[in-house]
Amino acid sequence: MSEARETKTMNIHQKLQRCRVELQKADLKKTGENKFSHYTYFELSDFLPKINELMDKYGLVALFTFTLEEAKLTIINTENTEEEIYFSTPIALAELKGCHAIQNIGATQTYARRYLYVMAFEIAEGDALDGAEPDEEAMLKHKKIDIAKVATIKELLEKTNSNEKKFLEFFKIKKVEDITNGNFPAIIQTLQKKSEDMKKENKVPDLGI
């Protein structure tokens, strides 16, 4: 019996199990790394291409849906669309500092998708720490600020007649683009205070920077 004909005689549970077995034989590598808690984890990109390949091979398709209360992954048998299996999880919206609401939603969706695929295809994470959510807030603090924040800093530097080079040296930073989300609040607060003092005194206060 050919492989194509065989899949038509298989129900959705048999197909999903075949995918799981073949996936566990694949040489999947974890590329996600939490440098603060010292563990690695699977990114979506580490296993999703192989899963898509196996689902295509066995006539399955996965649909992800998301509400503010629940994330759901539905797997459908493309050769008998009445057959489906779904996996779901309640969610809590991520609240990452310095991010817009849509970015928080995106981060929550990404984690929910990763979690549901790991659940559906029984991807072994090794131990409890491996399966944990990376510390997104800590990671965000170490990321460099975006273009909008860079522009804000440069605008304030010009507005307060600050010497950019000396200002950055004071904070031990080489260039504005190297400012991280973690030290952005202190830097912006310093510049805003300088700007307010200028308005009050109508002159550039000596902050030593």
C-alpha positions as CSV (number, residue, x, y, z in Angstrom):
1,M,0.0,0.0,0.0
2,S,1.4,3.4,-0.9
3,E,2.0,6.0,1.8
4,A,-0.7,8.4,0.3
5,R,-3.3,5.6,0.3
6,E,-2.3,4.5,3.8
7,T,-2.9,8.0,5.3
8,K,-6.5,7.9,4.0
9,T,-7.3,4.8,6.0
10,M,-5.9,6.3,9.2
11,N,-8.0,8.3,11.7
12,I,-6.8,11.6,13.2
13,H,-5.5,9.9,16.3
14,Q,-3.4,7.5,14.3
15,K,-2.0,10.3,12.2
16,L,-1.2,12.5,15.2
17,Q,0.6,9.6,16.8
18,R,2.7,8.9,13.7
19,C,3.7,12.6,13.7
20,R,4.7,12.4,17.4
21,V,6.8,9.3,16.8
22,E,8.6,10.7,13.8
23,L,9.1,14.1,15.6
24,Q,10.8,12.4,18.6
25,K,13.3,10.8,16.2
26,A,14.1,14.2,14.7
27,D,17.3,15.9,15.9
28,L,15.6,19.0,17.4
29,K,17.9,21.6,18.9
30,K,17.0,24.1,21.5
31,T,18.0,27.6,20.5
32,G,16.1,29.6,23.2
33,E,18.4,30.6,26.1
34,N,17.5,32.3,29.4
35,K,20.9,33.7,30.4
36,F,19.5,34.9,33.7
37,S,18.2,31.6,35.0
38,H,20.7,29.5,33.0
39,Y,18.5,27.1,31.0
40,T,17.6,26.5,27.4
41,Y,14.2,26.0,25.8
42,F,12.6,25.3,22.5
43,E,11.7,28.3,20.3
44,L,8.7,27.8,18.0
45,S,11.2,27.9,15.1
46,D,13.1,24.9,16.6
47,F,10.2,22.5,15.9
48,L,7.5,24.1,13.9
49,P,9.1,23.5,10.4
50,K,9.4,19.8,11.2
51,I,5.8,19.6,12.6
52,N,4.5,21.3,9.4
53,E,6.4,18.9,7.3
54,L,4.9,15.9,9.2
55,M,1.4,17.3,9.2
56,D,1.6,17.8,5.5
57,K,2.9,14.2,5.1
58,Y,0.0,12.7,7.1
59,G,-2.8,15.0,6.0
60,L,-3.2,17.2,9.1
61,V,-3.5,20.9,9.6
62,A,-3.3,23.0,12.8
63,L,-5.3,26.1,13.5
64,F,-4.4,28.5,16.4
65,T,-7.1,30.7,17.9
66,F,-6.7,33.2,20.7
67,T,-9.0,35.1,23.0
68,L,-8.2,37.1,26.2
69,E,-9.2,34.1,28.2
70,E,-8.1,31.1,26.3
71,A,-5.6,29.9,23.5
72,K,-6.6,26.9,21.5
73,L,-4.8,24.7,18.9
74,T,-7.1,22.6,16.8
75,I,-5.7,19.8,14.6
76,I,-7.9,18.7,11.7
77,N,-7.7,15.7,9.5
78,T,-7.6,17.2,6.0
79,E,-8.8,13.9,4.5
80,N,-11.9,13.9,6.8
81,T,-12.4,17.4,8.0
82,E,-15.1,16.3,10.5
83,E,-12.3,14.7,12.6
84,E,-10.5,17.1,14.8
85,I,-8.6,17.3,18.1
86,Y,-8.0,20.4,20.1
87,F,-5.7,21.5,22.9
88,S,-6.3,24.6,25.0
89,T,-4.9,26.5,27.8
90,P,-6.1,29.5,29.9
91,I,-3.9,32.5,29.5
92,A,-2.8,35.6,31.3
93,L,-1.8,38.6,29.2
94,A,1.9,39.4,29.5
95,E,2.7,42.9,30.8
96,L,6.2,43.7,29.6
97,K,7.5,47.1,30.6
98,G,8.2,49.5,27.8
99,C,6.0,47.6,25.3
100,H,2.8,48.6,23.6
101,A,-0.4,46.7,24.2
102,I,-0.1,44.9,20.8
103,Q,3.5,43.8,21.7
104,N,2.2,42.3,25.0
105,I,-0.5,40.4,23.0
106,G,2.1,39.2,20.5
107,A,4.4,37.9,23.3
108,T,1.4,36.1,25.0
109,Q,0.4,34.5,21.7
110,T,3.9,33.3,20.9
111,Y,4.2,31.7,24.3
112,A,0.7,30.1,24.0
113,R,1.5,28.7,20.6
114,R,4.8,27.2,21.8
115,Y,3.1,25.7,24.8
116,L,0.2,24.2,22.9
117,Y,2.5,22.7,20.2
118,V,4.7,21.2,22.9
119,M,1.5,19.7,24.5
120,A,-0.1,18.5,21.2
121,F,3.0,16.8,19.9
122,E,4.3,15.7,23.3
123,I,7.7,17.4,22.8
124,A,10.0,16.4,25.7
125,E,11.5,19.5,27.4
126,G,13.8,17.5,29.7
127,D,12.9,18.9,33.1
128,A,10.6,21.5,34.7
129,L,12.9,24.4,34.2
130,D,13.3,23.7,30.5
131,G,9.6,24.0,29.9
132,A,9.3,27.2,31.9
133,E,8.6,30.6,30.3
134,P,11.7,32.6,29.7
135,D,12.0,35.7,31.9
136,E,10.7,38.1,29.2
137,E,10.9,41.1,31.5
138,A,14.5,40.5,32.4
139,M,15.4,39.9,28.8
140,L,13.6,43.1,27.7
141,K,15.7,45.2,30.1
142,H,18.9,44.0,28.4
143,K,17.6,44.7,24.9
144,K,18.6,48.0,23.2
145,I,15.9,50.7,22.9
146,D,13.9,51.0,19.7
147,I,14.2,53.8,17.1
148,A,11.5,55.9,18.7
149,K,13.3,56.0,22.1
150,V,16.6,56.7,20.3
151,A,14.9,59.7,18.6
152,T,13.5,60.9,22.0
153,I,16.9,60.8,23.6
154,K,18.6,62.6,20.8
155,E,15.9,65.3,20.8
156,L,16.3,65.9,24.5
157,L,20.1,66.0,24.2
158,E,19.7,68.7,21.6
159,K,17.0,70.5,23.5
160,T,19.0,70.7,26.7
161,N,22.3,71.6,24.9
162,S,23.9,68.5,26.4
163,N,27.3,67.3,25.1
164,E,26.3,64.0,23.8
165,K,29.7,62.4,24.2
166,K,30.1,63.5,27.8
167,F,26.6,62.6,28.6
168,L,27.0,59.0,27.3
169,E,30.4,58.7,29.1
170,F,28.6,59.6,32.3
171,F,26.3,56.6,31.9
172,K,29.2,54.4,30.5
173,I,27.6,54.1,27.1
174,K,29.3,54.4,23.7
175,K,26.4,55.6,21.6
176,V,22.7,56.4,22.0
177,E,21.7,53.3,20.1
178,D,23.4,51.2,22.8
179,I,21.1,52.4,25.5
180,T,19.1,49.5,26.9
181,N,15.5,49.4,28.1
182,G,16.9,48.8,31.6
183,N,18.9,52.1,31.8
184,F,16.5,54.1,29.6
185,P,14.3,55.3,32.5
186,A,17.2,56.8,34.5
187,I,18.6,58.5,31.3
188,I,15.3,59.9,30.3
189,Q,14.6,61.1,33.8
190,T,18.0,62.9,33.9
191,L,17.3,64.7,30.6
192,Q,13.8,65.6,31.5
193,K,14.9,67.1,34.9
194,K,17.6,69.1,33.0
195,S,14.9,70.3,30.6
196,E,12.6,71.3,33.5
197,D,15.4,73.1,35.3
198,M,16.2,75.0,32.1
199,K,12.6,76.2,31.9
200,K,12.7,77.4,35.5
201,E,16.0,79.1,35.4
202,N,16.1,79.9,31.7
203,K,19.6,78.5,31.6
204,V,21.4,75.2,31.3
205,P,22.0,73.8,34.8
206,D,25.4,72.2,35.6
207,L,24.7,68.5,36.1
208,G,28.3,67.5,35.4
209,I,27.4,65.9,32.1
